[in-house]
């Protein structure tokens, strides 16, 4: 007889195990059995909770996005000015749990999967739009809309690019360096906007 209240814990364990397994392999070639073993449950139980590896992968991406959204909301709540809000968005994307090598490797595997899976692609588009929106809402208070859109696109591209570099593992970029590079880009663009007025 299953223990009452165990399902949410086992589902979370399976999502965490998927993130670790995909991150370790750097691809989605892991089997449901491997993931279940990492989570300490049977493959049958993993199938019972998620139906398929694809659905478990989708839930893992959703979990990453939920955590990122919750972290962004908390960071933005503490920011006093539009520039502070931009910094909060940048810092959230480079937090240790988001920028850990296995998490970065999993993100890259999910981007690869987005070429084949419409559902994965849709979730990653949600992430990209949310990042852009969070940056843009504050940038519009600091410069003209067209300039704000260009800076938001550039900052988002830098964040994604730094994740790619981190994924190379042979040339990892530190959290502090990643934040500093992105902040420096935003500062330079905002100075250029101010000079053009």
Secondary structure, DSSP 4 states (H G I P E B T S, - for coil): -PPTTHHHHHHHHHHHHHHHHHHHHTSS---HHHHHHHHTS-HHHHHHHHSSHHHHHHHHHHHHHHHHHHHHHHHHHH--SHHHHHHHHHHHHT-TTTSSHHHHHHHHHHHHHTTT-HHHHHHHHHHHHHHHHHHHHHHTTTS-HHHHHHHHHHHHHHHHHHHHHHHHSTT---HHHHHHHHHHHHHHHHHHHHHH-
